[in-house]
Structures are given as structure tokens and as C-alpha cells.
């Protein structure tokens, strides 16, 4: 199965099992907008809880905030979004489709990396134990030629992005013979900049309405409330403010499901530090955030750091944590050192002081900021991509299973009466009623037990609890474990402790304390 075929199966699985639906599907949908179904919303909420608790509960100097989506329009002047929040876009004249020029080039670069890796893997199989990978990479004509071309294009691309050279971006696309994925042609327009913010009006009548914007990020709500939180919470630097909320960008969407959407949710934390210490804190948060991802157990080798070729106008350091999606390594989270740009500009545009008096140094200053920013929807897709598994069984059968970390699983346990008689449904319902105050559990009596197991495997339920003919007399049930499919007899009064031990976030949190 190719990675593309795997991704198509994952998208279909998300719809079939109630994770993600196309928005307004009965009206043929709305491009790049999706709804989360009954299992999707539970998984999404668990991801948010994992992030929120790891930020706010595990750090005594980080507190939360929930700022409004609508903000004064001057906010976006101060932040630079009105003037600089643009993407370089290019159209294909034949397909009439629009693309981000930088993404087209990045995808071409990724394909060159894939070509090199395929050559290396073929050589590894050919030479066996005698294979010297480092020497082969240095001497193979195919590998060295591909790598040299890739590096040359990469250097041109980095220079063009930093210089905002739109003509050069187009020339790279032409020189690399990049084609439109829809039409297959290279009939490209010029590259031009496109502002990503959605605008609307606020006011009772059209003539008196003022233009405002749907926020393109949640960070500015934190910055404008910096002093409110600092003073009311008596916070001492260094400290952080965390927020989860919706953001909106008029994205030109690639063909990657919920990876890039126009309406999405962010989990951001702004950490305020003394000027001159920001790089130390940036490195510390970079490592801590990587540990947070790796704690989920999807394989450390599937994550990597990617330092930015072009720094944003507010940053003096930036790196992304990327995950190996079925469509290649892509960003899941960004860690940025934003300097004092945001607070300094809000001080300038508002006329209000955004300074902190440091009792240790006896001076007032505008704090520097280290940011961690992660998209909830991208994280959702990353978790689903990593967890989705088609597992061959004895007899030629295949089971589809989501190997989700138990703490993130939408349903923690399914309670199943073996048959719908002999008092088994009543006992099963009593178990559900006892567990539902602590966990999301479901009752299922339809179809054979085997089919019910498969349904729960497909949504990632860690435990299936079966009530059988002996339960009434011995007080025991059969617990089937999702990953191993092994079964054990467990006393009913031990169920809560067993589920709590496996599904608690505590197991994950202990892995990320550096």
C-alpha cells in the first residue's frame, strides 16, 4: 500500500467511524471546512486536555486565558498582520487552481529527499550486511547528482524567501518543471502576495459599520492582556499565559484533509522572559515540546526539528517540530523567540506602557517572549495518522485498529453483554452506570461479540468488557485488551482502578518532565 493510498483510507475511516465529516455535506460541502463527529470531538477534547494540563497544571508559573475572537482593528496594525500577513500565490491557467508557491517548491524538495532514500534502500537490500551507507551516499552518481540539484534549489529558495523575491520563486517552479497536480501542465501565472485575514463589519447599520477582522492567531489576545494577567495574578517573570481558541485564515488549501483549514483551533503559550535570556528559554521549550510529542509513543524517529529558512518579522529564532505524515514530514508545532516585538508594538500603537518592573534587577523593561504554537487539527491528524493500523490476523483476516494512547482514546471502555438474555444486559448496564461518572464508556449489544470487538478496535477503545453467563455468580467479567487482543477475567469492583491506571494522563506527564 502506498502512502497516498494509506492517507485515502485514513480519510475514509475518519468519516465512517464518526471522527470527521465534510461540513455542510448535504449541500455538497464547503472547501477546507470540516466538522468533528461524535468520536472526533472526544479525541480532540482529550488532545486539548493533554496540552492544557501539561502547560497549566505542571507549571506553577503558567496560567490560562480565553480572549475574544473579535479584537480592535488597531491590534492587527500593531502585530504586523495587516501589512505582512501574506502568502506567495501562483495560479495555473489551465486548471484555474491556486497554490502557494513556497509549498510547491517545498514539496519538490521533499520528493528529491524521497528519491535519495529510495536509492539508499535499494542499495541496502542489494548489498546486505556489507552495505556502507555513508560511503554509498558519497559515491553513488544518482544520489550525489540528486542531492546536488536539491541543495542548489534549496539555496535559491531560501534566498528568494528571505528577499521576498516573487519572480525568483516563479523561476524556481519553472526550472524544476513543477506541474499543476490537477492539469499536469506548467502554464503558471506570476507569483503575487495575498493577505490571509478574513474581514467583516461591526455596527448596526452598513453606513456606520467599522471593518474588523477574524483573528488569524490567538497570540495577540494574550499580548494585549499581558498586564491584566500579570497584575491580577501577581506573576513574576519568567511566566507564561496559555490559550486554546479558534483562529481563521483565508488559506489556499492543499489536498491534505484537515492539515490546513480556513477555520482551525490553536493551542498557544506565550512565555515572558527577561531580555537576554530568551535563547536559553527558547532551547528549553524546544526540548520540552519535543518530549511532549514523543511521550505519546509514536516513535521518536518520526519527529524532527526543522529550523526556519526565513524568520518572521517578529522572531530571532524559530524551529518547527515536524512529523512524518503519510504525505511527508510536515509541521505540527512551532517554537519561536518573538523578542519584544509584540509588546513593544502594542505599547507604541496603544500609547499604554507594556512594561514589567523586575524587583530582582530594580528596572522596568518590555519582556521578551518565547512562543509555543500548535494546531489542534494538525495534532488530531498526526495522532490519527500515527495510530491507524491494518493488522493481518491468522486465517487471512485483517483488523483495522487505532492504536491510540489510552489517555487520548475517545471511548475508554465498551461494556458488552455476551447475549441479550439471562440478566446479562442488566449487569452490563449497571457497570456502565458505575463507570460513566469517571470515564467515557459505551454499551453495545448489537451483532456478535467478534464484530463488536472490531467496531471498538476501529475507534481505538482500549478495553472491551464482556458480561457472560458466569458473571452473575462469580462477579467477574472478561476484559479484552485492544492492542494485544488478550483476554483476562477481572472482578467488577476492580474495573475502575484498572481503567484509571491505563487511561490516566499521569503516565504521559511523567515522561515529559525534563
Legacy VTK file of the C-alpha trace (Angstrom):
# vtk DataFile Version 3.0
C-alpha trace
ASCII
DATASET POLYDATA
POINTS 514 float
0.000 0.000 0.000
1.401 3.400 -0.994
1.406 6.318 1.422
-1.183 8.060 -0.755
-3.475 5.022 -0.587
-2.973 4.856 3.182
-3.951 8.505 3.550
-7.119 7.989 1.479
-8.052 5.075 3.743
-7.454 7.235 6.803
-9.735 9.992 5.482
-12.461 7.439 4.722
-12.022 5.882 8.164
-12.474 9.275 9.827
-15.884 9.652 8.202
-17.067 6.047 8.551
-16.375 5.905 12.284
-17.625 9.335 13.325
-14.367 11.265 13.620
-14.536 13.924 10.882
-17.289 14.867 8.412
-17.225 17.325 5.490
-19.023 20.455 6.674
-22.495 21.093 5.221
-22.207 17.836 3.285
-25.901 17.741 2.364
-25.220 20.926 0.368
-22.113 19.378 -1.267
-19.814 20.703 1.446
-17.628 23.773 1.823
-13.999 23.599 0.720
-11.473 23.207 3.538
-14.106 23.212 6.299
-14.822 20.113 8.389
-16.973 19.050 11.333
-15.855 16.724 14.134
-18.189 13.796 14.780
-19.044 12.022 17.998
-15.695 10.226 18.298
-13.684 13.050 16.769
-14.830 15.619 19.287
-13.885 13.309 22.166
-10.405 12.696 20.738
-9.979 16.404 20.027
-11.006 17.342 23.570
-8.590 14.787 25.003
-5.735 16.236 22.926
-6.601 19.691 24.211
-6.729 18.424 27.782
-3.329 16.730 27.388
-1.870 20.046 26.216
-3.699 22.270 28.718
-2.951 20.180 31.784
0.695 19.727 30.777
1.017 23.507 30.473
-1.116 24.869 33.301
-1.125 22.051 35.873
2.518 21.014 35.561
3.911 24.570 35.615
3.208 26.793 38.594
4.216 29.877 36.572
1.818 29.332 33.647
-1.843 30.395 33.776
-4.697 30.303 31.293
-6.705 32.824 29.304
-9.666 32.843 26.928
-9.611 36.034 24.838
-12.339 37.132 22.412
-12.139 36.333 18.707
-13.020 39.920 17.765
-10.334 42.469 18.626
-9.853 46.172 17.977
-8.588 46.569 14.377
-5.548 48.517 15.579
-4.398 45.238 17.135
-3.607 43.883 13.685
-1.757 47.008 12.658
0.464 46.691 15.706
1.047 42.962 15.163
2.024 43.488 11.528
-0.723 41.283 10.146
-2.337 43.990 8.044
0.911 44.734 6.289
2.834 41.475 6.315
0.483 38.512 6.776
0.718 37.293 3.193
1.305 34.103 1.241
3.009 33.961 -2.178
0.336 32.579 -4.541
0.529 31.262 -8.068
-2.281 30.165 -10.413
-2.311 27.502 -13.078
-4.027 28.946 -16.133
-5.327 25.572 -17.326
-6.834 24.160 -14.131
-7.737 27.591 -12.686
-6.377 26.283 -9.374
-4.383 28.453 -6.975
-1.376 27.275 -4.959
1.168 28.582 -2.509
4.395 28.943 -4.448
6.555 28.128 -1.425
4.599 24.924 -0.734
5.008 23.736 -4.348
8.776 24.166 -4.028
8.912 22.546 -0.579
7.025 19.527 -1.953
9.506 19.289 -4.842
12.408 19.343 -2.365
10.735 16.611 -0.305
10.403 14.451 -3.441
14.159 14.755 -4.043
14.790 13.563 -0.493
12.455 10.623 -1.128
14.348 9.738 -4.337
17.610 9.652 -2.424
16.162 7.473 0.345
14.722 5.029 -2.205
18.138 4.670 -3.865
19.743 4.064 -0.481
17.143 1.420 0.447
17.584 -0.401 -2.862
21.337 -0.484 -2.319
20.873 -1.702 1.245
18.843 -4.669 0.007
21.360 -5.370 -2.771
24.499 -5.360 -0.619
23.056 -6.717 2.636
25.265 -6.642 5.736
28.244 -5.340 3.759
26.392 -2.112 2.906
28.206 1.104 3.883
25.502 3.771 3.755
27.773 6.766 4.295
30.152 5.703 1.517
27.266 4.944 -0.842
25.767 8.402 -0.295
29.147 9.943 -1.153
29.934 7.841 -4.234
26.638 6.871 -5.910
26.241 9.032 -9.051
22.439 9.000 -8.777
22.453 10.027 -5.138
25.117 12.719 -5.463
23.529 14.195 -8.590
20.059 14.359 -6.981
21.495 15.764 -3.750
23.495 18.439 -5.570
20.478 19.624 -7.530
18.297 19.556 -4.437
20.813 21.602 -2.425
21.177 24.155 -5.219
17.415 24.655 -5.454
17.144 24.789 -1.681
19.727 27.574 -1.527
17.894 29.566 -4.225
14.591 29.026 -2.431
15.920 30.191 0.943
17.434 33.310 -0.610
14.217 34.119 -2.527
12.057 33.722 0.574
14.289 35.939 2.682
14.416 38.572 -0.063
10.677 38.258 -0.773
11.662 37.748 -4.436
8.410 36.594 -6.051
9.881 36.486 -9.571
12.604 34.103 -8.386
10.037 31.814 -6.737
8.244 31.524 -10.070
11.516 30.896 -11.876
12.382 28.067 -9.476
8.983 26.487 -10.197
9.673 26.718 -13.940
13.268 25.479 -13.684
12.222 22.475 -11.582
9.426 21.735 -14.086
6.826 21.613 -11.323
3.405 20.824 -12.766
-0.086 21.557 -11.524
-1.375 18.434 -9.704
-4.771 18.849 -11.409
-3.982 19.801 -15.024
-0.470 18.367 -15.223
0.730 21.496 -17.046
3.337 24.172 -16.290
1.219 27.080 -17.507
1.809 29.285 -14.445
0.906 32.912 -13.745
3.177 35.354 -11.936
3.518 34.969 -8.163
1.755 37.589 -6.073
1.099 38.239 -2.399
-2.301 37.550 -0.830
-3.392 38.697 2.630
-4.860 35.830 4.645
-7.156 37.697 7.048
-10.937 37.484 6.913
-12.666 40.854 7.338
-16.199 41.644 8.453
-18.170 44.639 9.742
-19.229 45.529 13.229
-22.032 48.034 13.748
-25.810 48.280 13.488
-26.046 49.843 10.015
-23.918 49.412 6.940
-23.007 53.093 6.642
-21.778 53.275 10.206
-20.096 49.874 10.291
-16.411 49.523 11.025
-14.192 46.902 9.429
-12.791 44.353 11.880
-11.066 41.018 11.382
-11.495 37.447 12.488
-8.295 36.794 14.384
-5.660 34.921 12.335
-3.932 33.751 15.533
-4.722 33.581 19.236
-1.423 35.059 20.420
-2.455 38.721 20.224
-5.243 38.170 22.750
-2.527 37.105 25.178
-0.288 40.080 24.449
-2.967 42.741 24.926
-3.881 41.105 28.260
-0.283 40.767 29.432
-0.535 43.429 32.148
-4.043 42.357 33.231
-2.843 38.824 33.907
0.499 39.861 35.374
-1.000 42.296 37.881
-4.095 40.344 38.909
-2.142 37.101 39.176
0.877 38.770 40.811
3.007 36.938 38.260
6.790 37.202 38.344
8.951 36.846 35.255
9.507 34.290 33.865
5.854 33.276 33.475
3.536 32.105 30.729
-0.026 32.553 29.529
-1.720 29.651 27.730
-4.772 29.766 25.493
-6.810 27.441 23.293
-9.074 29.052 20.724
-10.330 29.393 17.188
-8.424 31.273 14.501
-9.262 31.996 10.866
-7.124 32.261 7.738
-8.200 32.526 4.137
-5.818 29.729 3.198
-5.202 28.420 -0.280
-5.680 24.820 0.692
-3.527 21.899 -0.378
-5.055 18.462 -0.779
-4.354 17.302 2.748
-7.705 16.968 4.542
-7.700 18.849 7.899
-3.972 19.675 7.781
-4.663 23.220 6.593
-8.121 24.741 7.042
-9.709 28.161 6.981
-11.261 27.734 10.431
-8.998 25.972 12.885
-8.071 25.788 16.531
-4.767 26.718 18.133
-3.074 25.865 21.414
-0.580 28.612 22.165
1.549 29.564 25.130
3.458 32.841 25.361
6.309 32.727 27.886
7.546 36.129 29.094
11.233 36.344 29.984
13.932 38.837 30.865
15.691 40.279 27.762
18.926 38.419 27.112
17.610 35.096 28.441
15.268 34.361 25.544
17.587 31.958 23.677
18.112 29.843 26.781
14.345 29.626 27.284
13.762 29.005 23.568
16.069 25.968 23.654
14.458 24.733 26.860
10.923 24.973 25.447
12.029 23.411 22.170
13.260 20.316 24.023
10.262 20.201 26.357
7.784 20.367 23.494
9.556 17.570 21.621
9.375 15.447 24.790
5.617 16.170 24.966
5.114 14.750 21.475
7.428 11.767 21.946
5.651 10.808 25.185
2.700 9.639 23.084
4.791 6.682 21.935
4.505 7.030 18.160
8.251 6.627 17.628
10.916 9.255 18.255
12.316 8.763 14.732
9.037 10.056 13.265
9.673 13.538 14.682
12.331 16.066 13.760
13.199 19.730 14.197
13.165 21.988 11.158
14.779 25.394 11.643
13.177 28.194 9.633
14.948 29.358 6.488
13.175 32.703 6.721
12.404 34.183 10.112
9.137 36.002 10.648
9.365 39.745 11.133
8.995 39.354 14.901
11.428 36.471 15.524
15.128 35.993 16.216
14.880 32.184 16.392
12.299 29.701 15.152
12.009 25.967 14.685
9.200 23.590 13.824
8.525 20.147 15.194
7.665 18.057 12.141
6.015 14.639 11.980
6.289 12.015 9.245
2.741 12.194 7.864
1.740 9.857 5.003
2.395 12.862 2.735
5.861 13.569 4.190
7.383 15.446 7.113
5.170 18.430 7.921
4.932 20.976 10.721
2.868 20.156 13.785
4.177 22.772 16.205
6.288 25.914 16.084
8.585 27.251 18.806
9.546 30.898 18.254
11.547 33.536 20.042
9.400 36.599 19.325
11.721 39.141 21.058
9.855 42.204 22.386
8.196 42.894 19.033
4.589 42.283 20.074
4.543 44.004 23.452
6.725 46.808 22.110
4.424 47.466 19.170
1.280 47.341 21.291
2.909 49.872 23.608
3.657 52.075 20.607
0.239 51.809 18.922
-1.893 51.990 22.084
0.109 54.572 23.972
-0.082 52.338 27.083
3.028 51.109 28.853
3.572 47.352 28.457
6.490 47.173 30.860
7.306 44.925 33.774
9.095 46.142 36.891
11.637 43.494 37.849
12.193 43.502 41.644
15.376 41.463 41.234
17.105 43.977 38.970
15.241 47.106 40.034
14.494 48.072 36.421
11.470 48.242 34.159
11.528 46.667 30.704
9.355 45.265 27.938
9.679 41.471 28.331
10.845 39.184 25.551
8.589 36.310 24.560
9.104 32.637 23.700
6.096 31.096 21.991
4.943 27.531 21.507
2.110 27.234 18.992
0.393 24.024 17.951
-2.631 23.466 15.739
-5.247 21.250 17.366
-6.470 19.998 13.992
-2.985 19.164 12.768
-2.294 17.403 16.038
-5.535 15.468 15.589
-4.455 14.383 12.092
-0.988 13.483 13.343
-2.413 11.294 16.106
-4.827 9.588 13.706
-2.073 9.038 11.117
0.217 7.504 13.713
-2.471 5.337 15.329
-4.133 3.922 12.202
-3.099 0.318 11.599
-4.278 -2.542 9.398
-3.160 -5.707 11.148
-3.151 -9.139 9.446
-4.637 -11.945 11.532
-4.456 -15.723 11.385
-6.670 -17.085 8.658
-6.064 -14.212 6.280
-8.365 -11.734 8.001
-7.323 -8.135 8.621
-8.422 -5.943 11.503
-8.336 -2.154 11.414
-7.258 -0.752 14.751
-6.471 2.704 16.085
-3.535 2.282 18.457
-4.304 5.490 20.302
-2.654 6.286 23.625
-5.300 5.202 26.133
-5.497 8.694 27.660
-6.494 10.145 24.275
-8.932 7.414 23.209
-12.463 8.802 22.664
-14.043 5.822 24.432
-12.185 4.205 27.324
-14.250 1.039 27.590
-17.116 -0.732 25.864
-19.375 -2.926 28.005
-20.856 -5.860 26.103
-23.381 -8.468 27.275
-22.468 -11.773 25.650
-26.141 -12.338 24.749
-29.284 -10.291 25.247
-30.810 -12.526 27.934
-30.249 -14.232 31.275
-29.766 -10.914 33.069
-26.548 -10.065 31.199
-27.805 -6.764 29.698
-28.900 -5.600 33.139
-25.496 -6.346 34.708
-23.726 -4.679 31.779
-25.874 -1.565 32.165
-25.095 -1.411 35.884
-21.370 -1.497 35.061
-21.853 1.349 32.554
-23.765 3.384 35.125
-20.982 2.877 37.661
-18.113 3.799 35.304
-19.689 6.690 33.384
-19.038 9.220 36.156
-15.278 8.813 35.632
-14.839 7.663 32.033
-16.484 7.849 28.632
-17.909 4.335 28.259
-20.428 2.819 25.853
-22.897 -0.059 25.955
-23.138 -2.272 22.856
-25.337 -5.359 22.439
-25.770 -5.470 18.642
-24.130 -8.221 16.490
-21.724 -10.939 17.571
-19.050 -10.220 20.157
-16.390 -10.509 17.452
-17.990 -7.784 15.340
-18.396 -5.595 18.399
-14.699 -6.024 19.177
-13.852 -4.903 15.615
-16.021 -1.795 15.945
-14.241 -0.805 19.130
-10.820 -1.535 17.602
-11.669 0.843 14.768
-12.306 3.761 17.138
-9.384 2.916 19.423
-11.219 1.738 22.568
-8.574 0.302 24.959
-10.890 -2.133 26.798
-13.870 -4.297 25.921
-15.662 -5.645 28.997
-17.839 -8.682 28.339
-20.539 -9.850 30.719
-21.107 -13.603 30.330
-23.110 -16.416 31.911
-20.757 -16.727 34.906
-20.722 -13.039 35.828
-23.867 -13.172 37.961
-22.402 -15.919 40.143
-18.698 -15.032 40.364
-18.773 -11.217 39.931
-16.147 -11.452 37.188
-16.122 -10.139 33.617
-13.848 -10.808 30.648
-11.660 -7.821 29.732
-10.218 -7.836 26.232
-7.217 -5.562 25.598
-7.202 -3.686 22.280
-3.551 -3.898 21.271
-2.727 -7.462 22.294
-6.292 -8.855 21.920
-5.551 -10.877 25.047
-8.387 -11.532 27.479
-8.422 -11.826 31.246
-11.002 -12.344 33.955
-11.350 -9.294 36.182
-13.555 -8.654 39.196
-16.190 -5.989 38.542
-15.047 -3.957 41.548
-11.516 -3.736 40.031
-12.615 -2.234 36.706
-12.434 1.391 37.729
-8.888 1.095 39.077
-7.726 -0.842 36.014
-9.105 1.739 33.574
-7.795 4.641 35.654
-4.287 3.185 35.759
-4.130 2.733 31.972
-6.017 5.843 30.834
-4.697 8.461 33.232
-2.692 11.368 31.819
-0.289 10.820 34.700
1.606 8.168 32.703
2.189 10.644 29.871
3.079 13.559 32.131
5.837 11.601 33.856
7.566 11.114 30.504
7.807 14.823 29.694
9.272 16.193 32.913
12.779 17.168 31.859
LINES 1 515
514 0 1 2 3 4 5 6 7 8 9 10 11 12 13 14 15 16 17 18 19 20 21 22 23 24 25 26 27 28 29 30 31 32 33 34 35 36 37 38 39 40 41 42 43 44 45 46 47 48 49 50 51 52 53 54 55 56 57 58 59 60 61 62 63 64 65 66 67 68 69 70 71 72 73 74 75 76 77 78 79 80 81 82 83 84 85 86 87 88 89 90 91 92 93 94 95 96 97 98 99 100 101 102 103 104 105 106 107 108 109 110 111 112 113 114 115 116 117 118 119 120 121 122 123 124 125 126 127 128 129 130 131 132 133 134 135 136 137 138 139 140 141 142 143 144 145 146 147 148 149 150 151 152 153 154 155 156 157 158 159 160 161 162 163 164 165 166 167 168 169 170 171 172 173 174 175 176 177 178 179 180 181 182 183 184 185 186 187 188 189 190 191 192 193 194 195 196 197 198 199 200 201 202 203 204 205 206 207 208 209 210 211 212 213 214 215 216 217 218 219 220 221 222 223 224 225 226 227 228 229 230 231 232 233 234 235 236 237 238 239 240 241 242 243 244 245 246 247 248 249 250 251 252 253 254 255 256 257 258 259 260 261 262 263 264 265 266 267 268 269 270 271 272 273 274 275 276 277 278 279 280 281 282 283 284 285 286 287 288 289 290 291 292 293 294 295 296 297 298 299 300 301 302 303 304 305 306 307 308 309 310 311 312 313 314 315 316 317 318 319 320 321 322 323 324 325 326 327 328 329 330 331 332 333 334 335 336 337 338 339 340 341 342 343 344 345 346 347 348 349 350 351 352 353 354 355 356 357 358 359 360 361 362 363 364 365 366 367 368 369 370 371 372 373 374 375 376 377 378 379 380 381 382 383 384 385 386 387 388 389 390 391 392 393 394 395 396 397 398 399 400 401 402 403 404 405 406 407 408 409 410 411 412 413 414 415 416 417 418 419 420 421 422 423 424 425 426 427 428 429 430 431 432 433 434 435 436 437 438 439 440 441 442 443 444 445 446 447 448 449 450 451 452 453 454 455 456 457 458 459 460 461 462 463 464 465 466 467 468 469 470 471 472 473 474 475 476 477 478 479 480 481 482 483 484 485 486 487 488 489 490 491 492 493 494 495 496 497 498 499 500 501 502 503 504 505 506 507 508 509 510 511 512 513
